[in-house]
Amino acid sequence: MKTFDHYDAHSLDEALGLLANRCGKARINAGGTDLLGLLKDGVLPRYPELIVNIKTIPGLGYIEEDGERLRIGALARLCELAGSKLLRERYAVLCEAAGAVAGPQIRNVATVGGNLCQDVRCWYYRYPAHLGGTMECARKGRGPCFAIKGDNRYHAILGGRKCFAVCPSDLAVAFAALGGQMTIVSPRGERKIAVGDFYSPLGNGLADDEIVKEIDVAKAFGPGRQRFLKFTVRKPIDFAIVSVAAVTEEKNGVFANARIAIGGVAPGPFRAEKAEEKLIGKKPSEALAAEAAEAAVEGARPLSKNGWKIEVAKALITRVIGS
C-alpha cells in the first residue's frame, strides 16, 4: 500500500469539507472491508491522498420507524440488521439479506452504506497491479470490457453496456424490492435517489464529494411474504452469483401487490416488473411461480459463458414465490 493521510471525522459537515478540499483525491471509509482490498491491490484509477474515517461520526447507526417509513442510518452494521427484531417482524427480506452477507466477522464491521457502495468484483477490473500492471478497462475510464470476449461466467445478462460487471450488494437487492430511497449529502445539500437507480454500467451514482447518510423505505405491504435467496459458489460466505428478493401482499387468497428484484444479473438490482405483473390478482401456486420466473428473464442477453444464470434466476424466483 502507498502512504496516505488518515483523518477521523466527527460530523458529516467535517467529512464533506475534507472531501471537497481534496478535489477527488480523498475516499471515505467506514467498515473498510472493501476499501482496504482495493488499496492493497492498486485497483483504483486514482490512489487517494486522504482516507476520511466516518465511523467516528455519532448518530448514524440507527434502525427505526418514523411515521410511515423505516429509516436506517448508513453506519448501521450488517449484524445489527440481521439481529433486529423490528426488521425480522416487518421487513424480513432486509433481515435475511443482511444475514446472508459473508460471515459474522465481516457483518460485525461492515456497514449498510458500505455494502451499497462497494465496488464490483470483476476479476479484470480488480486484477492486482503488482501482478503485472493494472488492466485498463471501460470502468476505469479507458480500454475495453475484457469480459465480453474473456471469462464472463459471473457477469451481466441484463442491462450491460460498455462494462458487464454486476452489483455485488445483497442489501441493494432487498432495498430495491422494498422501494428503498437513499439520502445522499454533499456541500450542495441533500438529494434522494431510489436504490435501484443508484447504479449504472460504469459505477454507482456517488460523486467524489458525496456521502450516503440514510436509507429509508415505506412501510411494507400488508400480510404476505418476504423472502431473500441467493446462489453462491462457497455457500456460507460468498458473493451472490444470482440473488432474488421478493415482497408480496395477499388479499382474499390472491396476490394484491408484488415487488421482485434480482441481483447478480445486471449493473444494479434488476426489478422484474413483468414477473410482478404475472402475479397480481392470481392465487399463489408453483405453476404461477414458474410462469413469473419465465417472465422475469425475458430480454436476457447472456454473454458466451453465462447463459446458465438464466436458469439459476428462474429457479430462485420459483422458490421465493412458490414457497
N, C-alpha and C positions, 0 to 999 in steps of 0.2 A: 504494500500500500504506500501511496505517496503521502507526504505530510499535508495537513490541513489544520485550520483553526477550528476550535470547538467552543460553542457558547451555549450555556443553559438559559433559555428564555423563561421569563416568569409571567408573561402576559402575551396575549395574541398580538397586541399592538407592537410590543417589543420584537416579537418574532417577525412580524411583517416588515418592520423597519429594517431589520437585518437583511432580509431577503431583498428588499428594494435597493439597499445601499450597495449590494454586491452585483447587481445587474446580471442576473442569470448564472453567477458563479457560486451560488450557495444552494444547499439542499437541506430540507428538514428531515429530522429523524425522530421516530417515536420508539417502536419496539426494536427496530433495526434488523429484523430477521431477513429482510430483502436487501436493504441498502448496503449492509456490510459485505455481502457477497458480490454485489455489483462493483464495489470499490476494490475489493481484493483481486477480482478478475479483470479490472480495467475495462469494463463493459461500456460505461457511459461515454458518449461522444465528447463531453466536456467534464474533466475531473474537477470536482468542487474545491474551491479555496476555503470554504467555511461550511461546517455542519452545525445546524441550529437544532439543539435538543429541545423538543416541545413537551417531553414527559414531565418537565418541571412546571408546566402551566397548570395551576389548580382549577378544578371545577369543570373539566371536560370529559369526565369518565362516567357520566350519568346514564341511567336507563330508566325512563319514567314516562307515564302517560300524562299528557297535558291537554285537558279538554277532550277533543275528538281525535287527537293524534298521539302516536308513540314517538318519543324523542330519544335519540341515542347520541351521546357525545362521541366525537371522533377518537378520544383516548380511552374509551371503554375497551377492556381487554376481552379477547375471544372467550376465555374461560368464564368470564362474568356473564356473557351472553348465553353460553352453553348451560350455565347453572342457574339462570334467572327463573324464578317461579312465575313472574309476570309473563315472560316470553313463552315458557312451557305451557301455560294455560291459555294464552290468547294469540300468540304468534309463534306457534310450534315450528314453522318452517325456518325461522331465524335461529331458533334454539338448535335444531337438527343440523343446519348448515354450519353454524359456529363449531359445534361438537365434532364435525367431520373434517375440520382443518387439521392437518399434520398430527402431531402428538401433544400430550399435555405440557411438555416443556415449552414448545412453541406457543401454544394457546395461552400460557401463563404470562407471556410478554407481548405477543402480537396484539395490535390494536385494530379496531374497526376501520378507522381511516386508512391505516397502512395496508390492510387487506384489500380495500377497494382500489388503492392507488399503486399496488405492486406492479412491477414490470413483468413483461411476458417471459415465458420460459423457453422460447425458441432457441434451439441449440446453435443455430448460426448467429443469431443476434448476441447470444451470451458466450460465444467462443472466447476463452480466456486469452487476453492479449499476450501473456507470457509464453504461450504455446506456439507462437509463430506470427503474432501480429493480429490486430483487430480485423474482423471481417466486416468491411463496409457494406451496408445494405440499405434498402429503402427506408427502413425505420430510423437509421442513423443519419439520414439526410442525403445519402448518395449511394449509388450501386443498385443492383437488382435484389429481388427477393429470392434467395438461394433455394428456398423450399419449393418453389414452383417446379424446378427440374431436379431437385435433390430429394432428400429423405423427408417426406411431408406427412408421415403416418399420423401425427398428432395435430396437424394444422387445420385451418378452417375449411368447412364445406359450405358455409353460408356467409355471404357478405364480405368476403375477402377482396381487397383491391390493393395493388402495389405490395402490401405486406399481408401474409396469410397467417400470422401468429394469432393465437386466441387468448382472450382474457382468462387468467388463471384463478380469479377470485370466486370462491364458493358463496361468500356473502352477497356479491353483486347479483348472483342468480336469484337468491332468496329475496333480496330487496326489490329486484325487478318484478318478481311475481306479486309482491305486495304494493307495487306502485310507489316505491320509495323516492324521496326527494333529498338531494344533498344541498346543504348550505355551505357556500364557499366564500371566504372572506379575503380581501386584499386591501391595499391602501386606498382603493377607489370605493370601498364599501362592501356590501354583501350581494350575492346573487344566488339563485336557486337553479338547479338543473336536475332533471329526472335521472336516476341511477342508470337507466337503460340508454340514455342519451349522452352519458359521460364519456363513452368510449368510441374511438374511430379506428380505422385500419392502421393508422400511423401513431397511435398513442391515446392517452386519456386527455380530458379537457382541462387539466390543471395548468395554469400559467406559472412561470418561474416565481412570481411574487404572490402566489395564492396558497391558502391553506384550507383544507376541509375542516369545518367546525362541527357539523352536526348532520345526522341523517334522520329524517322523520317519515312516518307513514301514517296514512289514515287508519282508523280502527278497522280491523279485519272484518271480512264478511260475517254474517250470522252463522248458525250451525252448519257445519260442513266438514271438509277435510283439508289438512295442510300436511304436505309431505315434501321431503328433500331426499333424493337419492343420487349417488354418483358411482361411476365405474372408474376404477384405478388399476394400475399395474401392481403396485405394492399395496394391497388392500387397506391396511390400517392407517397409513401415513401420507400417501402420495397425493399429488395434484390430480384433479379430475381429468380423465380423458374425455368423458361426457358426463354432464350432470343435469338433473331436472328438478325444478321446484314448481309445485302446483298448489294453488289456493282456490278452493271451490266452496260454493254455498248451495245448499239443497233446500227446496221448499216443496211440500206436498209430494215428496218422493222423486223429484226431478232436479236436475241442475238448474239453478237460477242465475248463478254467476260463476265465472271461471277465469283464472289467470294462470298461464303456464309459461315458464321461462326455461330455456335450455342453455347450459354452459358448455364450454369446450368445443363449440362448433362454429363460432363467429368471433369477430374482434371484440364484441361485448356480449352480455346476456341477450339471447335471442328470444323475443316474445313470439310464441307460437299462436298467433291470432286465429289462423284457420282451424287449428285444433280446438281452440276455445269455442269458436262458432259451432263446431260439430256437437258440442256437449249441451248447449243451452236448450232447455225445455225437454230433455230426454232423461230417461231413467238410467242410473248407473248400471253398467254391465261390462263384462270382459269384452264382448263384441264391440260395444261403443268405444271402449278404451282403445282397442286396436284400430278402429276407424279414425279416431282422433290422432293416434300416433302416425298413421299414414299421412294425414293432412298436415301434421306438424313439419314434416321434412319435404313437403312439396317445394320444388325450386332449388333443392340442394345441388351444388355443383362441386363434387369431390375432385381432388387432385389425383395424381396417379396411384397413390398408395394409401389413401384414407377413406375410400368408399365404405369400408366396414363401419365407420362411425354412424352411418345412416341406420344400420340395423341395431346398433347399441342404443341410439337415441330412441328409436321406436320401442325397444324392449323396456327402457326405463319409463317412458311415458305410459306404456300399458300398465306397468306396475303401480305407478303413483296414482293413476286414475281408477284402475280396476280393483285395487286392494281395499 
